[in-house]
Amino acid sequence: MSVAAVSARRVQKQYPGARGVLALDGINIDIPEGQFVSILGPSGCGKSTFLRCVAGLEEITSGDLEVGGRPVSGPPDGIGMVFQRDALLEWRTIRKNLLLPVEFAKKPVANYQAKVDHLLDLTGLRDFEQSYPRELSGGMRQRAAICRALVDDPSLLLMDEPFGALDAFTRDQMNFELQRIWMETRNTVLFVTHGISEAVFLGDIVMVLSPRPGRLVEVIEVDLPRPRPLSVRETPEFGKYVSHIRGLFDNMDAGTEKRKA
């Protein structure tokens, strides 16, 4: 039996303090290796908190959380992270930004030059390897951030709304680019988003979380062939997934209003 890339059992996260905010409550899921998982939910539902718990940046309050079959007790080996802000160092060229994780890990930089070349070619950044981040567009900066996260061949890539600050056109382009990159690397991806269409377009699996405290409402398997062109969003098959998920949120909103009344 293969080990799940990420396994959560009754995971709960409550922040300390007078209010004691309960961010996550009873999350149960096994994520197979090599899957692209979209984590979808309203603002404040614990999507990013779950990602940070998987990354070992937050401690869970109770339950069991494993990455690669090992309990999370700090940042696991073999993970990469991409945030909404690209966090590129403005005083380093794009090539040197990509090599930053290698330097932090005190690994021989020379051993990773060929990997950097491949990633630059894969993402169309080869002509900009000696440029500085300020000279790149928002989409190009995010491509560089993805390359940096992939340079050390992580088995698990965590992405926290990486395209949230981009305009709609660039975001569409980045969705397509990310799919193309992932289809070559085939690592496991956990991708946090607010967008239903984005979640369905990218995901093999969509985890739908409720408003706070975040509970797992449904796990949806997306059966759409890859590679998916952007035009797939206009098909009835795609529309069924979007309508189903929107219906889940409508029901959650109705339930919230009923409790308030």
Secondary structure by P-SEA (a helix, b strand, c coil): cccccbbbccbbbbbbcccccccccbbbbbbccccbbbbbbccccaaaaaaaaaaccccccbbbbbcccccccccccbbbbbcccccccccccaaaaaaaaaaaacccccccaaaaaaaaaaaccccccccccccccaaaaaaaaaaaaacccccbbbbccccccccaaaaaaaaaaaaaaaaaaccbbbbbbccaaaaaacccbbbbbccccccccbbbbbbccccccccccccaaaaaaaaaaaaaaaaaaaaaaaaac
